[in-house]
Amino acid sequence: MLITLEEMKNYLRVDFDDDDALIETLITAATRICMDILRTENLDELSACENAKAAIFYTTAYLYEHREEADHHALTLTLRSLLFGARKEVF
């Protein structure tokens, strides 16, 4: 995992433990989403991307804050912009 629970809680400014399981799930989902945007199955390729941590922070925070009304299309467009330089042209 590129982002720890403590790093993410600090980013979200969450100082309680009630949402720990949710945040860990969202970190995993955010990592997977970023890997899909990059078109890779390799976590090392994601790690090598300069903006990977920022993208995972952004995605996790977005999913956490917009649990009920997330606009996944807008999220995907933002992530494509963040990760464009490392995105593979073909699968």
C-alpha positions as CSV (number, residue, x, y, z in Angstrom):
1,M,0.0,0.0,0.0
2,L,1.4,3.4,-1.0
3,I,-0.7,5.3,1.6
4,T,-1.0,4.2,5.2
5,L,-4.2,4.6,7.3
6,E,-2.5,7.2,9.5
7,E,-1.3,9.3,6.5
8,M,-4.9,9.2,5.1
9,K,-6.5,10.1,8.4
10,N,-4.1,13.0,8.7
11,Y,-4.9,14.1,5.1
12,L,-8.7,13.8,5.9
13,R,-8.2,15.5,9.3
14,V,-9.9,12.6,11.0
15,D,-8.9,12.1,14.6
16,F,-11.2,9.3,15.6
17,D,-11.1,5.6,15.0
18,D,-14.7,4.9,14.1
19,D,-14.1,5.1,10.3
20,D,-10.8,3.2,10.2
21,A,-12.2,0.2,8.4
22,L,-14.1,2.4,5.9
23,I,-11.0,4.5,5.2
24,E,-8.8,1.4,4.7
25,T,-11.4,0.1,2.2
26,L,-11.4,3.4,0.4
27,I,-7.6,3.5,0.2
28,T,-7.7,0.0,-1.4
29,A,-10.5,1.1,-3.8
30,A,-8.6,4.3,-4.7
31,T,-5.4,2.4,-5.4
32,R,-7.3,0.1,-7.7
33,I,-9.0,3.0,-9.5
34,C,-5.6,4.7,-10.0
35,M,-4.1,1.4,-11.3
36,D,-7.1,1.1,-13.7
37,I,-6.6,4.7,-15.0
38,L,-2.9,3.9,-15.5
39,R,-3.9,0.6,-17.2
40,T,-1.7,-1.5,-15.1
41,E,-2.0,-4.5,-12.8
42,N,1.5,-3.8,-11.2
43,L,1.6,-1.8,-8.0
44,D,5.3,-1.0,-8.7
45,E,4.3,0.8,-11.9
46,L,1.8,2.9,-9.9
47,S,4.5,3.5,-7.2
48,A,6.8,4.8,-9.9
49,C,4.3,7.4,-11.0
50,E,5.2,10.8,-9.7
51,N,1.6,11.8,-8.9
52,A,0.5,8.4,-7.6
53,K,0.3,9.4,-3.9
54,A,-1.5,12.6,-4.7
55,A,-4.0,10.7,-6.9
56,I,-4.7,8.1,-4.2
57,F,-5.1,10.8,-1.5
58,Y,-7.4,12.8,-3.8
59,T,-9.5,9.7,-4.7
60,T,-9.8,8.4,-1.2
61,A,-10.8,11.8,0.1
62,Y,-13.3,12.3,-2.7
63,L,-14.9,8.9,-2.0
64,Y,-15.0,9.6,1.7
65,E,-16.5,13.0,1.4
66,H,-19.0,12.1,-1.3
67,R,-20.2,8.7,-0.1
68,E,-23.8,9.3,-1.2
69,E,-23.5,11.5,-4.3
70,A,-20.1,10.8,-5.9
71,D,-19.7,11.8,-9.5
72,H,-17.4,9.0,-10.7
73,H,-17.1,10.5,-14.2
74,A,-15.7,13.7,-12.9
75,L,-13.4,11.8,-10.6
76,T,-12.1,9.7,-13.5
77,L,-11.4,12.9,-15.6
78,T,-9.5,14.4,-12.7
79,L,-7.4,11.3,-12.2
80,R,-6.7,11.0,-15.9
81,S,-5.3,14.5,-15.8
82,L,-3.2,13.7,-12.7
83,L,-1.9,10.4,-14.1
84,F,-1.8,11.2,-17.8
85,G,2.0,11.2,-18.1
86,A,2.4,7.7,-16.8
87,R,-0.8,6.2,-18.4
88,K,-0.2,3.4,-20.9
89,E,-1.4,4.0,-24.4
90,V,-2.7,0.4,-24.8
91,F,-3.6,-2.4,-22.5
